[in-house]
């Protein structure tokens, strides 16, 4: 038998009903402004946080929000300018 204290559960469970929201393929597609086919592809490739209930994909709204934030931050890191190489730098030799 597993035993959890309520304080441990409170630390891991989202705090509001909005955070607890479970979304369907269609709801996620509308939320992200993409087609349902795109969401099926991302979920099947494990590129978006998802789980299955009875063979149907489901998504935690809190997990999707975190995924969006990570995607946004990764985009910022890619667009950082590369510092220029000095003309007299011979690659550290």
N, CA and C atoms as an extended XYZ file, in Angstrom:
279
Properties=species:S:1:pos:R:3:atomname:S:1:resname:S:1:resid:I:1 pbc="F F F"
N         0.839       -1.182        0.000 N   UNK     1
C         0.000        0.000        0.000 CA  UNK     1
C         0.884        1.245        0.000 C   UNK     1
N         0.572        2.194       -0.887 N   UNK     2
C         1.298        3.447       -0.932 CA  UNK     2
C         0.658        4.447        0.011 C   UNK     2
N         1.494        5.166        0.739 N   UNK     3
C         0.988        6.167        1.663 CA  UNK     3
C         1.653        7.492        1.340 C   UNK     3
N         0.846        8.522        1.155 N   UNK     4
C         1.354        9.861        0.870 CA  UNK     4
C         0.772       10.818        1.898 C   UNK     4
N         1.585       11.731        2.361 N   UNK     5
C         1.041       12.758        3.240 CA  UNK     5
C         0.378       13.828        2.386 C   UNK     5
N        -0.578       14.514        2.936 N   UNK     6
C        -1.278       15.552        2.167 CA  UNK     6
C        -0.351       16.717        1.838 C   UNK     6
N         0.651       16.958        2.658 N   UNK     7
C         1.585       18.047        2.339 CA  UNK     7
C         2.449       17.669        1.150 C   UNK     7
N         2.824       16.390        1.024 N   UNK     8
C         3.589       15.955       -0.151 CA  UNK     8
C         2.756       16.083       -1.409 C   UNK     8
N         1.498       15.686       -1.344 N   UNK     9
C         0.612       15.805       -2.500 CA  UNK     9
C         0.390       17.261       -2.872 C   UNK     9
N         0.269       18.119       -1.897 N   UNK    10
C         0.043       19.539       -2.172 CA  UNK    10
C         1.231       20.148       -2.903 C   UNK    10
N         2.424       19.649       -2.653 N   UNK    11
C         3.611       20.172       -3.323 CA  UNK    11
C         3.653       19.769       -4.794 C   UNK    11
N         3.092       18.611       -5.131 N   UNK    12
C         3.186       18.120       -6.499 CA  UNK    12
C         1.941       18.392       -7.330 C   UNK    12
N         0.817       18.628       -6.698 N   UNK    13
C        -0.421       18.860       -7.427 CA  UNK    13
C        -0.573       20.342       -7.755 C   UNK    13
N        -1.070       20.669       -8.956 N   UNK    14
C        -1.328       22.061       -9.296 CA  UNK    14
C        -2.317       22.663       -8.310 C   UNK    14
N        -2.229       23.983       -8.091 N   UNK    15
C        -3.000       24.620       -7.037 CA  UNK    15
C        -4.397       25.061       -7.438 C   UNK    15
N        -4.684       25.249       -8.696 N   UNK    16
C        -6.012       25.703       -9.083 CA  UNK    16
C        -6.642       24.737      -10.072 C   UNK    16
N        -7.954       24.866      -10.237 N   UNK    17
C        -8.649       23.975      -11.165 CA  UNK    17
C        -8.210       24.222      -12.600 C   UNK    17
N        -7.773       25.436      -12.922 N   UNK    18
C        -7.263       25.718      -14.265 CA  UNK    18
C        -5.980       24.922      -14.493 C   UNK    18
N        -5.114       24.866      -13.491 N   UNK    19
C        -3.879       24.086      -13.598 CA  UNK    19
C        -4.182       22.598      -13.735 C   UNK    19
N        -5.290       22.142      -13.155 N   UNK    20
C        -5.667       20.732      -13.188 CA  UNK    20
C        -6.365       20.337      -14.485 C   UNK    20
N        -6.651       21.280      -15.351 N   UNK    21
C        -7.441       21.009      -16.544 CA  UNK    21
C        -6.782       19.952      -17.418 C   UNK    21
N        -7.591       19.014      -17.860 N   UNK    22
C        -7.149       17.984      -18.799 CA  UNK    22
C        -7.815       18.314      -20.134 C   UNK    22
N        -7.022       18.335      -21.183 N   UNK    23
C        -7.506       18.752      -22.490 CA  UNK    23
C        -7.468       17.598      -23.483 C   UNK    23
N        -8.351       17.662      -24.473 N   UNK    24
C        -8.396       16.683      -25.554 CA  UNK    24
C        -7.532       17.175      -26.719 C   UNK    24
N        -7.393       16.320      -27.728 N   UNK    25
C        -6.657       16.696      -28.942 CA  UNK    25
C        -7.225       17.992      -29.528 C   UNK    25
N        -8.535       18.054      -29.666 N   UNK    26
C        -9.176       19.231      -30.254 CA  UNK    26
C        -8.944       20.487      -29.447 C   UNK    26
N        -9.026       20.363      -28.126 N   UNK    27
C        -8.815       21.527      -27.259 CA  UNK    27
C        -7.373       22.028      -27.345 C   UNK    27
N        -6.427       21.103      -27.378 N   UNK    28
C        -5.018       21.510      -27.495 CA  UNK    28
C        -4.768       22.150      -28.859 C   UNK    28
N        -5.345       21.574      -29.902 N   UNK    29
C        -5.184       22.145      -31.248 CA  UNK    29
C        -5.724       23.576      -31.288 C   UNK    29
N        -6.900       23.797      -30.712 N   UNK    30
C        -7.457       25.158      -30.664 CA  UNK    30
C        -6.587       26.085      -29.833 C   UNK    30
N        -6.114       25.591      -28.697 N   UNK    31
C        -5.275       26.386      -27.788 CA  UNK    31
C        -3.984       26.828      -28.476 C   UNK    31
N        -3.380       25.918      -29.251 N   UNK    32
C        -2.114       26.221      -29.925 CA  UNK    32
C        -2.297       26.773      -31.339 C   UNK    32
N        -3.548       26.840      -31.800 N   UNK    33
C        -3.863       27.362      -33.145 CA  UNK    33
C        -3.187       26.541      -34.240 C   UNK    33
N        -3.295       25.209      -34.107 N   UNK    34
C        -2.775       24.283      -35.117 CA  UNK    34
C        -3.855       23.250      -35.402 C   UNK    34
N        -3.606       22.374      -36.369 N   UNK    35
C        -4.583       21.332      -36.685 CA  UNK    35
C        -4.486       20.179      -35.691 C   UNK    35
N        -5.569       19.410      -35.617 N   UNK    36
C        -5.562       18.214      -34.770 CA  UNK    36
C        -4.504       17.235      -35.259 C   UNK    36
N        -4.311       17.174      -36.558 N   UNK    37
C        -3.296       16.269      -37.127 CA  UNK    37
C        -1.910       16.607      -36.576 C   UNK    37
N        -1.612       17.890      -36.442 N   UNK    38
C        -0.319       18.317      -35.889 CA  UNK    38
C        -0.165       17.829      -34.454 C   UNK    38
N        -1.215       17.925      -33.669 N   UNK    39
C        -1.151       17.479      -32.275 CA  UNK    39
C        -0.981       15.960      -32.207 C   UNK    39
N        -1.704       15.219      -33.052 N   UNK    40
C        -1.512       13.759      -33.100 CA  UNK    40
C        -0.058       13.423      -33.423 C   UNK    40
N         0.514       14.135      -34.392 N   UNK    41
C         1.901       13.873      -34.805 CA  UNK    41
C         2.870       14.175      -33.666 C   UNK    41
N         2.696       15.315      -33.006 N   UNK    42
C         3.581       15.699      -31.897 CA  UNK    42
C         3.460       14.721      -30.728 C   UNK    42
N         2.234       14.324      -30.403 N   UNK    43
C         2.020       13.395      -29.288 CA  UNK    43
C         2.616       12.026      -29.618 C   UNK    43
N         2.390       11.542      -30.820 N   UNK    44
C         2.914       10.240      -31.218 CA  UNK    44
C         4.431       10.201      -31.233 C   UNK    44
N         5.050       11.343      -31.548 N   UNK    45
C         6.513       11.438      -31.581 CA  UNK    45
C         7.090       11.829      -30.221 C   UNK    45
N         6.232       11.960      -29.217 N   UNK    46
C         6.635       12.349      -27.858 CA  UNK    46
C         7.344       13.699      -27.845 C   UNK    46
N         6.874       14.610      -28.685 N   UNK    47
C         7.444       15.950      -28.741 CA  UNK    47
C         6.612       16.960      -27.966 C   UNK    47
N         5.497       16.510      -27.404 N   UNK    48
C         4.621       17.356      -26.593 CA  UNK    48
C         4.169       16.493      -25.413 C   UNK    48
N         4.055       17.067      -24.215 N   UNK    49
C         3.661       16.248      -23.063 CA  UNK    49
C         2.217       15.750      -23.207 C   UNK    49
N         2.033       14.445      -23.187 N   UNK    50
C         0.721       13.842      -23.383 CA  UNK    50
C         0.666       12.465      -22.733 C   UNK    50
N        -0.544       11.979      -22.548 N   UNK    51
C        -0.742       10.617      -22.044 CA  UNK    51
C        -2.032       10.082      -22.647 C   UNK    51
N        -2.186        8.779      -22.602 N   UNK    52
C        -3.381        8.167      -23.154 CA  UNK    52
C        -4.288        7.652      -22.046 C   UNK    52
N        -5.594        7.830      -22.263 N   UNK    53
C        -6.623        7.277      -21.389 CA  UNK    53
C        -7.532        6.462      -22.296 C   UNK    53
N        -7.516        5.151      -22.124 N   UNK    54
C        -8.346        4.287      -22.949 CA  UNK    54
C        -8.105        4.443      -24.439 C   UNK    54
N        -6.881        4.702      -24.830 N   UNK    55
C        -6.548        4.846      -26.243 CA  UNK    55
C        -6.692        6.250      -26.796 C   UNK    55
N        -7.198        7.183      -26.005 N   UNK    56
C        -7.358        8.571      -26.452 CA  UNK    56
C        -6.305        9.461      -25.801 C   UNK    56
N        -5.726       10.344      -26.595 N   UNK    57
C        -4.720       11.260      -26.078 CA  UNK    57
C        -5.358       12.289      -25.164 C   UNK    57
N        -4.659       12.601      -24.069 N   UNK    58
C        -5.067       13.654      -23.143 CA  UNK    58
C        -3.841       14.480      -22.792 C   UNK    58
N        -4.073       15.732      -22.394 N   UNK    59
C        -3.002       16.679      -22.148 CA  UNK    59
C        -3.325       17.493      -20.899 C   UNK    59
N        -2.353       17.680      -20.049 N   UNK    60
C        -2.504       18.551      -18.891 CA  UNK    60
C        -2.239       19.985      -19.352 C   UNK    60
N        -3.165       20.880      -19.047 N   UNK    61
C        -2.990       22.273      -19.468 CA  UNK    61
C        -1.730       22.869      -18.841 C   UNK    61
N        -1.435       22.503      -17.597 N   UNK    62
C        -0.218       23.001      -16.937 CA  UNK    62
C         1.031       22.491      -17.656 C   UNK    62
N         1.018       21.220      -18.083 N   UNK    63
C         2.164       20.669      -18.813 CA  UNK    63
C         2.335       21.349      -20.166 C   UNK    63
N         1.224       21.631      -20.842 N   UNK    64
C         1.289       22.310      -22.139 CA  UNK    64
C         1.828       23.726      -21.958 C   UNK    64
N         1.396       24.413      -20.913 N   UNK    65
C         1.897       25.767      -20.647 CA  UNK    65
C         3.408       25.746      -20.394 C   UNK    65
N         3.890       24.755      -19.634 N   UNK    66
C         5.329       24.617      -19.391 CA  UNK    66
C         6.086       24.293      -20.667 C   UNK    66
N         5.491       23.444      -21.509 N   UNK    67
C         6.097       23.089      -22.798 CA  UNK    67
C         6.219       24.325      -23.687 C   UNK    67
N         5.179       25.149      -23.720 N   UNK    68
C         5.218       26.385      -24.511 CA  UNK    68
C         6.352       27.278      -24.019 C   UNK    68
N         6.477       27.409      -22.717 N   UNK    69
C         7.528       28.257      -22.146 CA  UNK    69
C         8.918       27.730      -22.522 C   UNK    69
N         9.110       26.413      -22.422 N   UNK    70
C        10.412       25.829      -22.795 CA  UNK    70
C        10.698       26.033      -24.277 C   UNK    70
N         9.681       25.864      -25.118 N   UNK    71
C         9.860       26.075      -26.549 CA  UNK    71
C        10.267       27.522      -26.830 C   UNK    71
N         9.651       28.458      -26.133 N   UNK    72
C         9.964       29.877      -26.317 CA  UNK    72
C        11.397       30.183      -25.889 C   UNK    72
N        11.822       29.610      -24.762 N   UNK    73
C        13.177       29.849      -24.267 CA  UNK    73
C        14.218       29.233      -25.190 C   UNK    73
N        13.939       28.041      -25.733 N   UNK    74
C        14.872       27.416      -26.667 CA  UNK    74
C        15.031       28.273      -27.910 C   UNK    74
N        13.954       28.886      -28.364 N   UNK    75
C        14.014       29.773      -29.521 CA  UNK    75
C        14.887       30.981      -29.266 C   UNK    75
N        14.851       31.485      -28.039 N   UNK    76
C        15.694       32.633      -27.690 CA  UNK    76
C        17.153       32.250      -27.678 C   UNK    76
N        17.469       31.053      -27.185 N   UNK    77
C        18.863       30.603      -27.132 CA  UNK    77
C        19.433       30.417      -28.528 C   UNK    77
N        18.631       29.940      -29.458 N   UNK    78
C        19.085       29.732      -30.833 CA  UNK    78
C        19.391       31.057      -31.504 C   UNK    78
N        18.620       32.095      -31.166 N   UNK    79
C        18.789       33.380      -31.846 CA  UNK    79
C        19.850       34.277      -31.211 C   UNK    79
N        20.555       33.793      -30.171 N   UNK    80
C        21.619       34.601      -29.572 CA  UNK    80
C        22.736       34.803      -30.586 C   UNK    80
N        23.247       36.031      -30.699 N   UNK    81
C        24.337       36.262      -31.653 CA  UNK    81
C        25.628       35.574      -31.198 C   UNK    81
N        26.374       35.085      -32.167 N   UNK    82
C        27.655       34.438      -31.897 CA  UNK    82
C        28.705       35.535      -31.825 C   UNK    82
N        29.552       35.538      -30.770 N   UNK    83
C        30.571       36.589      -30.677 CA  UNK    83
C        31.556       36.491      -31.840 C   UNK    83
N        31.998       37.641      -32.351 N   UNK    84
C        32.933       37.623      -33.487 CA  UNK    84
C        34.296       37.056      -33.085 C   UNK    84
N        34.949       36.414      -34.028 N   UNK    85
C        36.287       35.856      -33.823 CA  UNK    85
C        37.292       36.964      -34.150 C   UNK    85
N        38.293       37.139      -33.271 N   UNK    86
C        39.329       38.160      -33.509 CA  UNK    86
C        40.183       37.769      -34.708 C   UNK    86
N        40.608       38.741      -35.459 N   UNK    87
C        41.391       38.512      -36.680 CA  UNK    87
C        42.703       37.794      -36.390 C   UNK    87
N        43.333       38.063      -35.256 N   UNK    88
C        44.618       37.460      -34.943 CA  UNK    88
C        44.496       36.173      -34.135 C   UNK    88
N        43.273       35.700      -33.931 N   UNK    89
C        43.057       34.459      -33.184 CA  UNK    89
C        43.266       33.271      -34.110 C   UNK    89
N        44.211       32.418      -33.809 N   UNK    90
C        44.552       31.254      -34.643 CA  UNK    90
C        43.941       29.976      -34.060 C   UNK    90
N        42.774       30.075      -33.386 N   UNK    91
C        42.135       28.887      -32.831 CA  UNK    91
C        42.801       28.383      -31.575 C   UNK    91
N        43.429       29.230      -30.786 N   UNK    92
C        44.025       28.838      -29.519 CA  UNK    92
C        45.417       28.274      -29.634 C   UNK    92
N        46.058       28.354      -30.798 N   UNK    93
C        47.417       27.800      -30.953 CA  UNK    93
C        48.454       28.887      -30.888 C   UNK    93
